């Protein structure tokens, strides 16, 4: 049985599963991907094109370099994900990923537990958790390598992961996460029947 107690391990499982999906998201040569309307009738996750609307279009001082997305199944796990990357030369990079998955309930519990665990950290601590109106999450920082990541649970359903490389502290991942329409994403959860997760 898989160990879902570690938020990092569970998030890694979901992100690996999402990048392996090909059932209706990533374009396969010679095969057109089904439209969002076709997938939503039978698929338990929101189509990646609907998630893509919530990714930032631009980030100040950075160039948009890559868009990705998929909707599909990996064994018994269903995953939709949309991702966008921004860079400034070789030195700085920001990635934003939004994930909807049938593992949402377990993943949400793990994110909430990690946030609660860090609740007593000072607000100026780079790894202080996030407790916003529409999101809760945990933040990690590797100062030696200049890597930061914020993992948020939005609308009790979606995972928003913002990672950065080459920025001091976690100010950039927090700023980018705050700039996402988290309220709109939470409303998408309500419109999509967000309580039906396993």
DOVO-345669 format. One record per residue (C-alpha): x, y negated, z. Coordinates in Angstrom, 2 decimals. Each point is the difference from the previous one (the first is absolute). Layout:
<rs>
+---------+---------+---------+
!       x !       y !       z !
+---------+---------+---------+
!       X !       Y !       Z !
...
+---------+---------+---------+
</rs>
This chain:
<rs>
+---------+---------+---------+
!       x !       y !       z !
+---------+---------+---------+
!    0.00 !    0.00 !    0.00 !
!    1.28 !   -3.47 !   -0.89 !
!    0.94 !   -2.41 !    2.79 !
!   -2.04 !   -3.19 !   -0.49 !
!    1.04 !   -1.56 !    3.33 !
!    2.80 !   -2.09 !   -1.47 !
!   -1.33 !   -2.98 !   -2.01 !
!    3.19 !   -0.10 !   -2.04 !
!   -0.23 !    3.71 !   -0.89 !
!   -3.69 !   -0.24 !   -0.90 !
!    0.50 !   -3.17 !   -2.06 !
!    2.89 !    1.68 !   -1.83 !
!   -2.21 !    3.01 !   -0.75 !
!   -2.73 !   -2.25 !   -1.43 !
!    2.41 !   -2.06 !   -2.08 !
!    1.72 !    3.09 !   -1.41 !
!   -3.38 !    1.55 !   -0.77 !
!   -1.13 !   -3.21 !   -1.67 !
!    3.05 !   -0.18 !   -2.22 !
!   -0.54 !    3.62 !   -1.06 !
!   -3.62 !   -0.48 !   -1.05 !
!   -0.88 !    0.15 !   -3.67 !
!   -3.73 !    0.81 !   -0.02 !
!   -1.37 !   -3.29 !   -1.25 !
!    2.46 !   -2.72 !    0.88 !
!    3.42 !   -0.01 !   -1.60 !
!   -0.08 !   -0.02 !   -3.75 !
!    0.98 !    3.26 !   -1.63 !
!    1.12 !   -0.24 !   -3.63 !
!   -2.89 !    0.81 !   -2.34 !
!   -2.57 !    0.02 !    2.81 !
!   -2.03 !   -3.02 !    1.05 !
!   -0.69 !   -0.46 !    3.71 !
!   -3.65 !    0.01 !    1.05 !
!   -1.53 !   -3.38 !    0.76 !
!   -0.59 !   -0.98 !    3.62 !
!   -3.76 !    0.57 !   -0.40 !
!    0.53 !    3.57 !   -1.23 !
!    2.30 !    0.90 !    2.88 !
!   -2.03 !   -1.62 !    2.79 !
!   -3.05 !    2.17 !   -0.62 !
!    1.84 !    3.19 !    0.98 !
!    3.20 !   -1.10 !    1.73 !
!    0.16 !   -0.76 !    3.75 !
!    2.54 !   -2.85 !   -0.38 !
!   -0.33 !   -3.43 !   -1.60 !
!    1.59 !   -0.11 !   -3.46 !
!    3.47 !   -1.58 !   -0.07 !
!   -1.18 !   -2.75 !   -2.36 !
!   -2.36 !   -1.24 !    2.75 !
!    2.89 !    0.02 !    2.49 !
!    2.26 !   -1.87 !   -2.43 !
!   -2.21 !   -3.12 !    0.27 !
!    1.26 !   -0.47 !    3.56 !
!    3.72 !    0.05 !   -0.84 !
!    1.69 !   -3.43 !   -0.09 !
!    0.34 !   -1.39 !   -3.53 !
!    3.13 !   -2.01 !    0.84 !
!    2.40 !   -0.48 !    2.90 !
!    1.89 !   -3.28 !    0.30 !
!    3.64 !    0.28 !   -1.03 !
!   -0.40 !    3.55 !   -1.35 !
!   -0.69 !    1.46 !   -3.43 !
!   -2.65 !    2.65 !   -0.53 !
!    1.84 !    3.07 !   -1.27 !
!   -2.21 !    3.08 !    0.21 !
!   -3.63 !    1.09 !    0.29 !
!   -1.07 !    3.55 !    0.72 !
!   -3.12 !    1.88 !    0.94 !
!   -1.66 !    3.38 !    0.07 !
!   -3.18 !    1.74 !    1.03 !
!    0.08 !    3.74 !    0.45 !
!    0.29 !    3.10 !    2.11 !
!    2.99 !    1.70 !    1.56 !
!   -1.21 !    3.34 !    1.25 !
!   -2.90 !   -0.76 !    2.34 !
!    1.04 !   -3.63 !    0.48 !
!   -1.57 !   -2.71 !   -2.18 !
!    1.96 !   -3.23 !   -0.39 !
!   -0.36 !   -3.29 !   -1.85 !
!    2.85 !   -2.47 !    0.13 !
!    0.95 !   -3.29 !   -1.61 !
!    3.48 !   -1.50 !    0.29 !
!    1.75 !   -3.17 !   -1.11 !
!    3.69 !   -0.90 !    0.32 !
!    1.72 !   -3.39 !    0.00 !
!    3.73 !   -0.73 !   -0.09 !
!    2.52 !   -2.81 !    0.10 !
!    3.10 !    1.28 !   -1.76 !
!    1.55 !    3.06 !    1.61 !
!   -0.10 !   -1.43 !    3.50 !
!   -3.66 !   -0.29 !    0.91 !
!   -3.07 !    2.13 !   -0.59 !
!   -3.57 !    0.17 !    1.30 !
!   -2.40 !    2.88 !   -0.69 !
!   -3.70 !    0.01 !    0.80 !
!   -2.00 !    3.23 !   -0.08 !
!   -3.67 !    0.61 !    0.77 !
!   -1.10 !    3.58 !    0.61 !
!   -3.42 !    1.64 !    0.39 !
!    0.05 !    3.68 !    0.94 !
!   -2.10 !    2.79 !    1.45 !
!    2.62 !    0.12 !    2.79 !
!   -1.16 !   -3.51 !    0.94 !
!   -1.43 !    0.88 !    3.41 !
!    3.15 !    1.79 !    1.19 !
!    2.23 !   -2.63 !   -1.53 !
!   -2.06 !   -2.75 !    1.62 !
!    0.28 !    1.66 !    3.41 !
!    3.78 !    0.24 !   -0.38 !
!    0.33 !   -3.67 !   -1.03 !
!   -2.22 !   -1.16 !    2.86 !
!    1.98 !    2.14 !    2.48 !
!    3.31 !   -1.48 !   -1.20 !
!   -1.41 !   -3.53 !    0.27 !
!   -1.33 !    0.65 !    3.52 !
!    3.36 !    1.47 !    1.01 !
!    1.70 !   -3.31 !   -0.84 !
!   -2.73 !   -2.24 !    1.43 !
!    2.22 !   -1.30 !    2.84 !
!    2.76 !   -1.22 !   -2.31 !
!    0.55 !   -3.76 !   -0.07 !
!   -1.46 !   -1.85 !   -2.99 !
!    3.52 !   -1.07 !   -1.07 !
!    1.14 !    3.66 !   -0.09 !
!    0.42 !    0.92 !   -3.70 !
!   -1.73 !    3.34 !    0.70 !
!   -2.99 !   -1.46 !    1.87 !
!   -3.19 !    1.70 !   -1.26 !
!   -2.68 !   -1.76 !   -2.04 !
!   -3.48 !   -0.54 !    1.39 !
!   -1.90 !   -2.18 !   -2.47 !
!   -3.74 !   -0.36 !   -0.52 !
!   -0.09 !    2.38 !   -2.98 !
!    3.12 !    2.09 !    0.60 !
!    2.10 !    1.77 !    2.59 !
!    3.49 !    1.29 !   -0.62 !
!    3.56 !    0.68 !    1.02 !
!    3.22 !   -1.59 !   -1.24 !
!    3.46 !    1.50 !   -0.35 !
!    3.31 !   -1.76 !   -0.53 !
!    3.44 !    1.35 !   -0.89 !
!    2.32 !   -2.98 !    0.49 !
!    3.11 !    1.89 !   -1.11 !
!   -1.45 !    0.55 !   -3.48 !
!   -2.29 !   -3.05 !   -0.20 !
!   -3.13 !    2.16 !   -0.36 !
!   -3.42 !   -0.83 !    1.43 !
!   -3.42 !    1.62 !   -0.30 !
!   -3.49 !   -0.81 !    1.22 !
!   -2.63 !    2.77 !   -0.17 !
!   -3.56 !   -1.21 !    0.53 !
!   -3.35 !    1.72 !    0.32 !
!   -2.69 !   -2.16 !   -1.63 !
!   -3.74 !    0.54 !    0.35 !
!    0.64 !    3.28 !    1.85 !
!    0.84 !    1.51 !   -3.38 !
!    2.75 !   -1.51 !   -2.16 !
!    3.72 !   -0.01 !    0.71 !
!    1.87 !   -3.10 !   -1.11 !
!    3.77 !    0.50 !    0.06 !
!    2.26 !   -3.01 !   -0.58 !
!    3.74 !    0.63 !   -0.12 !
!    2.90 !   -2.36 !   -0.55 !
!    3.72 !    0.23 !   -0.62 !
!    2.49 !   -2.81 !    0.44 !
!   -2.09 !   -2.25 !    2.26 !
!    0.89 !   -0.80 !    3.62 !
!   -2.41 !    1.50 !    2.52 !
!   -3.61 !    0.82 !   -0.75 !
!   -1.27 !   -3.51 !   -0.77 !
!   -0.30 !    0.73 !   -3.73 !
!   -2.00 !    3.23 !    0.31 !
!   -2.34 !   -1.70 !    2.47 !
!   -0.41 !   -3.04 !   -2.26 !
!   -0.77 !    2.14 !   -3.05 !
!   -2.42 !    2.21 !    1.95 !
!   -1.78 !   -3.08 !    1.37 !
!   -0.39 !   -1.34 !   -3.56 !
!   -1.97 !    3.07 !   -1.17 !
!   -3.78 !   -0.27 !    0.00 !
!   -0.36 !    2.44 !    2.90 !
!   -3.58 !   -1.10 !    0.65 !
!   -0.95 !    0.76 !   -3.61 !
!    1.74 !    3.37 !    0.17 !
!   -1.90 !    0.82 !    3.21 !
!   -3.27 !   -0.93 !   -1.79 !
!    0.95 !    2.36 !   -2.84 !
!    0.17 !    2.71 !    2.66 !
!   -3.57 !   -0.74 !    1.10 !
!   -1.25 !   -0.03 !   -3.59 !
!    1.74 !    3.33 !   -0.64 !
!   -1.39 !    1.80 !    3.05 !
!    3.12 !   -0.32 !    2.16 !
!   -1.33 !    2.19 !    2.80 !
!    0.10 !    3.15 !   -2.13 !
!    3.68 !    0.81 !    0.56 !
!    1.28 !    3.31 !    1.36 !
+---------+---------+---------+
</rs>
